């Protein structure tokens, strides 16, 4: 008969330990092939499709769309072939298989690395049979609580007919006869239990083969907190306190809560870290962008079959940034706190802020110092399209050395950007709008833009930052200045 194998959320790499289910690509009962994508997940880095290493029929899915799963948690189970048993996951190393325990072999593709496909299978591990404590689920081990002389007879033993999905926290010590390996595969579950002093040996898991899940530990924590609240003495509340407490509870219930996870959570963590660690300063200047806009119009008016894609204002500003960083390399650097050193970087990996439905992301144009404006523009267009579709890989979102932020698209003139840690600077660009401007001694209407530079004051002083920003403004006002560095 077919084996039912459990496929767990694999190691996501990049230091990631959890992912949110965005969309299931298969239903229960569907037939899947080896390496077929089965679910779309969003991590703190990007949104990717997870391929299943088995071919067979999907028998169960774990987790609803919008829920968050830790690495090692079950994703789905697949009925495979007609063998009598097989190892789990072909080397995932996170627990036992969903069913079957014979010596048969099941074909699989091997390790699954999110966003990078699959590789060769690794050595299989022997399946460890669960002990009586975990293999007997849904049956419960009847353990009576220690008798308390002050409270009368001992509590009744835990019923063996308790529902299999309800984790039970045993209040008393577990007899030596039932002690054995703890059925926990997730390091996050173990950490959570340690933080709240929950004895995992006193829990009966609700997962397959009695596996202790995060929900089991959270239920035990809730039970401990409720027990502590009941046992602690409380003062008799006044009517005013009751009214205030009730109104506060209503306000908390009606408030809309948005989880800080996925891309939004990663951005929040990085921005908070930047503010904590980087002593930043900001300088800004208004520049006449009339000549830059005229130069762009001339570039894009060239017709004929040899004409390439149109050059955007962002691409021109990016090219100006690479020229400025060549003159002021202090701003293309990072700070090594452990070594107490400023590390100047030879390549310019230029990040640019892109707003998407899933939040702010910063794709990176690799080796921007070796590209012209047309090449930079084409790469920006490709990365922007991938960002809006949620197809950016972790490699395309990391490794930047300098960031360009065009917040002018939101209709604002100025801002004080937060540095994209661990970089040393960010250039902000406001909207380009007609304004009164003194040009060649006369008042005229010109296309004016505000440029702002936020920089790490540890890597340079105000003179260097001012020189960098002034060079940017000179290139915007007189694009011919840029010809000296081409």
N, C-alpha and C positions, 0 to 999 in steps of 0.2 A: 504494500500500500504506500501511497505518497508520504514523504516526510514533510513536516511543517517546520521550516527554518525561520528564525527571527533575524531580521536585519535591523541593526541599531544605527543611530546617528553617528557617522564616523568622525574621526579626528579632523577638525576643520583647518588646522594649521594657523599660522599668523598669531598664535597665542589666544585664539578664540575658544571659548568653552561652552557656548550655547548658541542656539539659533531659533528664530521664529518661523513657524510654518505659515507661508504666504498662500500657497495654492497646492492642493493635491492634484496630481496628473493622472492618477489611476483610481479606480473604484474597487471595492471588494467584489471578487469574482472575475476581475479582468485577468487576462493572460499577459504576462510580461516576459520580455526577452532579457538575456544577460546584458548588463550595462544600459538598460533602458531607463531614462529619467522617470522617477516616480513621484517626486515632490519638489516643489520650489521653496527654498528657505531664504530668509534674510538674516545676515549676520551683521556685526558692527562694521564690517568692511564693504560688503556688497551683497547683491541678491544672486543666487546661483541655483542650478538644478542639481539634484542628488541622484546619481544613477544607482540602481540596485544590482548587486553582483550575482544574483540568482535569476534563473529562468523558471517560471512556473505560474501558478494561479495565486493571486492575492487573496488571503483568507481573513486578514484583519488589518486595520490601520489604527495607529495610536496617536492621539492628539488632533484637536480641531484646528481649522484655519484661524490664525491669530494667536494660537497658544505658543509658548516658549518651551523648548526642550533642551536639556543639557546633553553634552557629548556622552554617548554610551547609553542613552535612553532608547527604548524600542521605537522604531518607526513603523514597521509593518511586518507581517508574517507571510511567507510564501510556501505553498505546497509544491514540493519539487519531486519529480521523477517517481520511481516506485521502489527505491532502495529501502533498507530497514533502519538506517541511521546515518548521521553525518555530523561532522564538527560544525560549529557555528561560525558564520562570517568569514571563513577562510582567512583567519588571522587578524580579526578586529580586536581580539584580546579584551572583550568587555563582558564576558558572561557565558552562559550555556545556551545551547540551541533551544528553539521553542518546543520541539518534540522529537522523539526518537533517540536511540542511543546505541545503535548497532555499529558494525564495522564498515558499513557501506560508505562510498565516496560520492559526493555531490559536486558536479561541475560548477565552478564559479570563476569570476574574473579576478578575484584577489582584493587587495586593499582599494578602497575608494577614497580619493582625496577630493574634497569639494572644490569645484571650479577647475580641476585639472584632469578629470577622467580617472581611469583605473590603471593599475600597474600589475606586475606579476604577483601571483599568490605567494604568501610566505608559509613557513612551516606551520603545520596544524598542531593544535594542542589537544591533549587528552581532556575529555569532558569530565569534570568533577561532579559526581553524583551528590545531590543535596542530602543533607542529614535529615533526621526525623523532625527537626525544628522547622525546616523550610519546605521539605518535599510533601508534607502532609496537608498543605493548603488545598481546599478550603477548611479542612478540619482544624480546630484550635486545640492547643494543649491546655487542659484544664488545670489551672494553677490557682490555688486559693490565696487570698491576701493574708498577711500575718495578723493574728488575732490581736485586738486592742482591748484590754480589760475595761477601759473607760467607756467603750462604745458598744459593749455587748458582744453577741456572737460574731464569729468571723463572717466576712462577706462570702456570698455564694461563688462557686467557681465559674470561670468563663464558660459559656455554653458552647458546645461543639457545633451547634446549629447556627451560629452567627453567620451573617452573610459574608461571602468570600471577598467582597469588595471593601469591607469595612475593616481597616487596620485596628488591631487591639493592642493597647499598651498594658503590659502585665505589671500590676503595682508592686508585687513582691519579688523576691529573688527567684531566679530560674534554677530549678534543680540541676545538679551536675549531670544527671542522666540525659538531659536534652541539650546540653551545651554543645556547640559545634561551630563550624565556619559561619560567619555572618553573611547572609545573602544580600550583599550590597556590591554593586559594580561601579557606581558613579562616585568619583572623588568629591563632587559637590554635595552629594547626600551625606557622606561621612563628615565633611567639614561643617555642614549645617547641624548635624547631630552633636559634634564636639562643641560648637559655639553655644548650644542651648542645653548641654549636659544631658543629652538623651542617650540612654543605654540601648544600643541597637539590638542587643541580644534579648531584650524584652519586647521587641516588636515582631509581629507576624506580617510579612509583606503581602500586598495585594497584587503584585505583579506575577508573571509566569513563574511557576515553580517556587512560589513564595518570595520572589524578589522584592526587596524593600525599595520602594520608590520615594521620590521627594515628597509626594503627597502624604505618604505614611508618616514621615518624620514631621511634616508640618502639622498633621493631625495630633501627633503625640505632644508637640510643643504647645498647641492650643489647649489640649487637655491639662497639661501641667500649669499653664497660666491661669486657666479657669479654676483649678484646684487651689492655687495660691491665692486667688482673689477671694474665694469662699472662706478660706482659713484665716485670712488676715482681718483684724478688727477694724471696723469702720465707724465713723461718727454719724450720728443721726443728722441727715441733711435738713437745712432750713427750707421753707417754701421758696425763698428767693433763689437759693442754690439749685433747687429742683427745676425751677423755671428756666434758669440760665443753662443748666445742663441739657434740658430738653430742647431748647432752641439751638444750642450748639450742635446737638446730635442731628437735628433736622437739617442744619446748614451743611454739615459734613456729608449727609446722605445725598443732598441735592447737588453738591459740587461735582463738576465733571473732571474726572482724573484721566490724565494721559500718561501711559507708562513711558519712562525714559529707557528705551531699549532699542536694539537694532541700530540703524544709522543715526537716529536722533540721540540715542544714549551715548554713542561713540563721540559724536560732535560735542555734546554737553561735557563729557569727561575731558576732551582735549582742550576745549576753551577754558574750563575751570583750571586745568593744570597750567595753561599758558599764563593766566592771570596770577596764579600762585608763585610760579617759578621765574618768570621773565620780568625784569624791571624795564618796562617799555616806555617810550616817549614818542610823541607825534609832532610832526611839522607839516605845514601845508602851504600851497601857493596857487594863485589863479594864473591860468595861461591862456593865451590867445590861440585857439586851435583852428583858426580860419585857413591857414596855409596847409595844415595837415589834412583837413577835409578836402581841400582843393587837390592836393596830391593824390589822395585816395580816389577821387572822382576821375582824375586823369589815368590812373592805373587801370581802373575798371572800365574805362571807355575804349580801351584797345580792343578792336574786333579781330575777326579772322579765325581760321582753324587753330592757330597756335596760341590763341588766348586761353589762359587757364581759368580756374574758378575765381570769383570776385574776392578781393581782399577786404576783410572786415577791419573796423576801427580797432577791435581788440587785438587782432593779429599785428597791426602796426605798433600798438602800444607794447605788445609782448616783445617785438623785435627791438624797440627802443630800450626796453628793460634789459635785454641781454647785452646790448652795447654799453649801457650804464654799469652793469655788473662787471664787465671787463675792465672798466676804469676804476671802479670802487669795489674790489673783491671782498672787502670786509663784510659787506652785506649778504654775500653768498657763503654763509658759514653757519656753524652751530657751536654750542658751548658744551664741552665735556666736563660735567661737574665733578666726577670722581677724580679725573686727572688735573682738574683746574686748568684747562687749556681751551683756547679758541681754535676750532678746526676749520680752516678755510678749504672749501670744496672746489675741485678743478672743473667739474661739469655743472652746468645750470639745468636742473630739472624743474621746469617752470610749472607751478600749479596755478589753476584759475578757478575761482569760485563759480559753481553752477547750481542754480536753484531747481529742484525737482519736486515731484509730488511727494516723495519720501523724505524730503528735507534737503539741507545744504550738503553738497559733496564738493570735493576738490580734486578733480582729475589732474594728472601730471603729464606734461609734454616732456618726454625724455630728450636729453641732449639738445635743448633749445638753442644753445650757443652755436651749434653747427648748422642751424636751419635759417633759411631766409623767411621773409614775411609770408610768402605764398605757402611754403611748407608748414610753417607754424599754424597758419589759418586752416589748412586742410586737416591737420591733426586736432586742432581745437574743435572743428566741426564734427569729426568722427567721435571724439570722446564725449562731446555734448549729446549727440544722438544716443550713444550707448548709456549715458547717465540717465537720460529721460526714459529709456526703455528698461532700466535696471539691469543692464548687462555688463557693467564695469567689473573687472576682476580686482582682487586685492592688490595685485602688482600695479594696476593703473591708478590706484588711489593712495599709494604710499611712496615714500622716497623723495618727495619734493624738497627743493632747497630755497625756493623763493616763490611767493604767491602774489598774483595779480587779481585784484577784486574790483570788478566793474559794477558798482552799486548804482551807477547812473541809470541803468535799465529800469530801476524802481522809481525813477522820477525825482531823485534827491540829489542835492548838490555836494554835500560833504558828509564825512563820517570819520570816526577814529577806529580803524580796524583792529581786531584782536589778532595777534601773531599766531600763525599756524605752527604750534609747537611740533618739533624742536627747531624750526627755522629761526632766522634772525631778523626778518623784516617782511613787511607786506605793503604793496603800493595800492592805494584806493583811488578810483577814478569816478568822479561824479558825472552828471549829465552834461552834455554839450548843448548850450542854449544861446540864442542871440542876447547880447547885453551891450550897454554903452561902454565903449573902450576908447582910450586915447591912442590913436594909431597915427604915427608920423606927425605928431604935434597937433592933430585935430581929433575932435570927438566923432566917433563913428560907431556903427552897430557891428559888432564882431561876434564870432562863435567862441564862447568862453567856457572853459572847463576848470574845475577845482581838482587839484591833485593833492593827496595826503599820503605821507609815509610814516608808518609806525615801525619803530626799530628797537632792537635790544640794545640798551645803553651799555651793556658789558662788552659788546664787540666793537663799538666805535663811539666817538663823541659827536656832538652836534655839528661840528664842522664837516665831518665826513658825510653825515646824513644830509646836511644842507647842500653840500656839493653834488651828491647823487640826485637829489630832487631837482636842483636847479638845472642839471644836465638834462633830465627828463623833460622839464619845461622848455628848455631851449630847443630840443629836438621837436617838440610839439609845435612850437611857434615857428621854427625854421627847419623843416625836414632836411634841408641841404646839409645841416650840421652832421646828420647821421652818415652822410656819404664818406666822411673821413674814416669811419670804422668799418666800412663795407669792403 
